[in-house]
Amino acid sequence: MRYRNALIAVSRQREKSFDLQSGDPFETITLTTLYAYRHIFEQLFIEVHQLAQRSKEGKTTIYSAWGTDWRPFGEPKRKRPLDSIVLEEGVKERILDDLKAFLDTRTWYLDRGIPYRRGYLLYGPPGTGKSSFIQALAGELDFNIAILNVNERGLTDDRLNHLLTNVPPRTIVLLEDADAAFANRRQADGDGYTGPTVTFSGLLNALDGVGSAEGRIIFLTTNHVERLDEALIRPGRVDMPVRFGEATAYQMERLWDRFYADVDHNGEGRRRFMQRAREQGLLNRTSTAALQGLFLYNKGDMEGAISMVDGLANSSGLAAQRKPE
């Protein structure tokens, strides 16, 4: 190829197999040019880097573990606005303020000999916005997300510790469904596989052992907090546990406004919807995901949303639980 009048030969070589354990590159690209143009590569790499940065501007990169490295998984996602996540009043502000305070106090931690790490546990029923909130929070702080699956086949204590020690800069580590991390062990099958090879003590040491990384932010999510071992969620590993519950009246009203504020100018539709939701026993009984699904089905049609409240109650299994009047 030709770049700024310099002819560059491109050689691309792929290996027949890829060793996940060693992390050796699967593909190697070699660029060669004449000695007189040897300085052209610096300009080329600077330009490529600038183009790559522009392609990621306003987006969140999702990393997944690949061998001993973190690699981007798919295309960067458009940043999700934090105000698009509707939680109980004050919850997201409390987490955001705590995280900002942590990022601003690195020297304070180091001066007092306190490990500079922060852990959060988000727990609650499915569909209450735990993962969505983390994505929006990362976008708000201009962070990326590294998703760690402790159940991954072949993951060892050493590799886990290496991954958590070498998290990409400005990246939140997300450990989803923490309750399932050690619940799926089984007897050896025909391949001799006995489930995840990460031990519980290995996970604890990776989170806050002597060799743990500084400056790391980790979020654990679970639908069943009662299944978590107390050693995993003690202070120092989990500094702030936060429950994400079913939709309250506050959340229902905020969600309604997000979808219908442009057509429900005086709030009459919201009042009727909330009255119907109370009659059907939906408050604190249904997820925000179910509500959002209802509103998406009735885009711009608030009367349709109100008329389908009964169906939402039936799908949530609440109709049979209501006492007859």
N, C-alpha and C positions, 0 to 999 in steps of 0.2 A: 504494500500500500504506500501511498505518498502522503506525507504530512509536512506542511510548510517547506515544500521543495526537497525534502529528504525522503529517499526511498528506504522503506523499512520492510524487511522480510519477517513474516509471521509464521512461527512453527507452533502447532498445537498438538499436544500428546495426551492421550487418555490411557489410564491403567485399566487392565482387564477386570480387576477386582478392587474393592475399597475396604481398608481395614478400619472399622469403627473404633477399635481400641487405641490404635496408634495415632489416628488423625492425620496420616499422610495424605497429601493432596491427591484427589482423584484425577485432576486435570492440570497440566502445566502448559503455559503459553510463554514462548521465548521470542523476544523482539531483537532483531539484529539490524544494524545500519553501518555505514562507513564511518571510519574514525573521525573524519572531519565534521560529522553531524552527531557526535556522541552526546552532546549536551541537549539534543532535541528531546530526549526522553523526559527530562525534568519538566519541560514545558508541556509535554503531552500528558504526563500524570497530573499536573496541576489542573489542566483543562478538564480532564476526565473527572477528577475529584469535584470540581465546581459543578459540572453537569449532574453528577450523582447527588450532590447536596441539594441542588434545585429540584430534582425529581422527588426528593423526600420532604421538601419544605411543606409545612402544614400537615404532615402525616406522622403516624406512629408505626415504627418498625416492630414486628413481632419476631422474636428469636425462638428457636427450638434447639435442643441439644443434638449435636451431630458428632458422634465420636467424643472427643475430648474438647470440642469447640462449640461455641454458640454461632449458629448461622441463621440469616434471615429466612423466615418461613413465609413464602408467598410474597405478594406485593405489599408495600407499606399501606396501611389503612388510613383513610382520612380521619383526622382528629375529631373525636366526638365532643361536642360542647358539654361542659359540666352541667349547665342548666337544663340539659335534656334529660338528666337523671333526676327523678322525683323521689326523694327519700323523706322520712319523717323530719319535721322542722328542726334544723340545726345540726343534723347528723353529718352531712357531707361537709359543712363548714368546719365542724369540730375536727374531722380527720384531716382536711386540707390545712387548717391552721397548725395542727400538730406536726404535720409533715414539713411544712415551710419552716417552722421553728427548729426542727431537727436539721434541716439543710443549712440553716444560718448559724448553727452553734457547734460546728466542727471543733474549733479551737477550745471551746468550753469543755467538751468531752475529753479531748486529749490532755488538757491541763490537769484534769482530775483523775486521769488514768481509767476512765470509763470506756469500754468498747464502743466505738462509734458505729453502731448498728441500730436499726429500728425494725420491729416486727409488728404486723397487724393481723388480727384474726377477724374475718367477716363470716358470720354464721347466721343461719336461718333457713326457712323453707326454700325449695326451688322456685325460680321465677321472681325473686324479690330484688334483683338488680345488682348482685354482688360482682359478677364479672364485668357487667356493663359499667359499673361505677369505677372499677379499676382502670378500664380502658379510657374513660373520660378523665379520670384523675391524671393519668399519664400524659394525656394530651394537654391538659391545663398547665402542667409543670414542664412541658416539652421533654418528657422522658419517653423511653421505649419500654417494651415488656418482654421478658424472657420467661417462657412457660416451661416449667419443670415437671416431668411426669416421673414420680418415684417408682411407679409400677412398671417402668420400661424394662423390657426383657434385656438382661445382660448388664444392667446398670450396677456398678459395684460401689462400695463405700469410698474407695480411692477416687474413682471417676466422679462421683457425686461431690466430694470435697474439692476436687480440681475445678469443676464447673462453677461451684458457688464461690470459689476464690478468684475466678477470672471472669466475672460478670462484665459485659460491655459497659462503658461509661454511661452515666445518666440512664440507667435501666432498672426497672422494678422487676424483681423476681416474683413470679406467681406460681404458687403450689396449690393447684385446684384439688378439691375433694380430698382433703388431708385425711379424713376419716378412713378412706379406702386404701391408704398407703400400705398397710400391713394386714388388711382384712382378706386378701385374696390368695394367701398362700395355700398350696394344695400338694398332693402327693405327686411324685415324679411321674411324668407321662412317658410315652415311647421315646422321646428325645432326651429323656433325663432331665427335663425342666421342672423345677420345683417352685416356680414363682419368682418374684423379685429377689435379687441377690443383695439388695441394700438392707442392712440391719437397722433396727431401731436406734441402737447406740450410735451407729454410723451417721444416721440422720441428725441426731442431737449434736454430735461433735461437729458436723458440717455447719450447723446453724450457729453455734456459739462456742466451739472448741478453741483450743489454743491457736490453731492454724487458721481460724476463720477470718474472712476478709473484713477490712474496715470500710465504712461508708456504704454498706449494703442495706437496701430496703427490700423487705420480703413481705408478701401478702399471702396468707393462707385462707382458703375458703372451705367451708363444709356445710352440708345440709343437716348433719347430725353431730352437734358439738358434744353431746353426751358420750360419744364413742371415742373421743380423743383422750389419750393418756395425759394425765396432769403434768407429767414431765415435759411434754411437748409444748404446752401452752403456759408454762410458768413465766413470770416476769423475767426479762432478759432474752427470752426467745419470742414471746408475744408480749409487746408492751401496751397494746391497746386492743382489747376485744370489743367488737361492735356487733350487735344483733340487727339483722335486716329482717323485719317482720312483714306480715301481710299488710295490705293497704289500709291506712287509716283514713278518716274523713279528710284530713289535711291533704294527704297524697291524692285522694280521689278528686278533690276540687282542683288541685294544681294540674293533674293530668287532663281533666276536662278542659281547663282553660288553654292548655297547650294545643288541643285539637280543635276546639270550637269557639275560642275567644272572638274570632273574626265574624262569626254568625250569631253568637249568643251575646249580643251587645249589652243587654240589661241584666244578664245573669239568671233570667227566668228558667232557661233550659237546665242550667246547673242545679238550681233549687229543686226542680222536679226530678232530676236524675238522682240527686242525693236522697230525696224523700223515698223514692222507689228502692234505692239501694238499702236504706235503713229497714224498710218494710220486709225486704228479702233476706235480711241478716248478713249482708255482704261486708259490712265494716269489720275490719280486723279478721276477716275470714277468707279473703281471696287475694291472689297475688297481683302485683302491679303488671306483670307480664300478661295475665288474663285480661285485665282491664285494657291494656294497650292493644291487645288483639281485637277486642270488641270495638274500640274506637277506629282502628285501622280498617276493619270490615265496613264501618259506617263513615268513611271519610266525607266530611262536609255535611253529613246527614245526622244531626243531633236527635231528631225525632226517632230515627231508626235505632240509635244507641239506647235511648230511653225505653223503647218498646222491647229491646232484647235483654233487659236486665233480668227478667225471669229466667231466660235461657242460660244466662251466665250463672245464676244461682243453681240451676239444675246441673250444669256441667261441673260445678264445684262440689256437688253432693250436699248442698245445704238445704235443699227443699225438704228432704225427708227428716232433717234434724229440727226444723221449725215446729214449734208447738201449735196445734190447731187453735184458732181464735175462738 
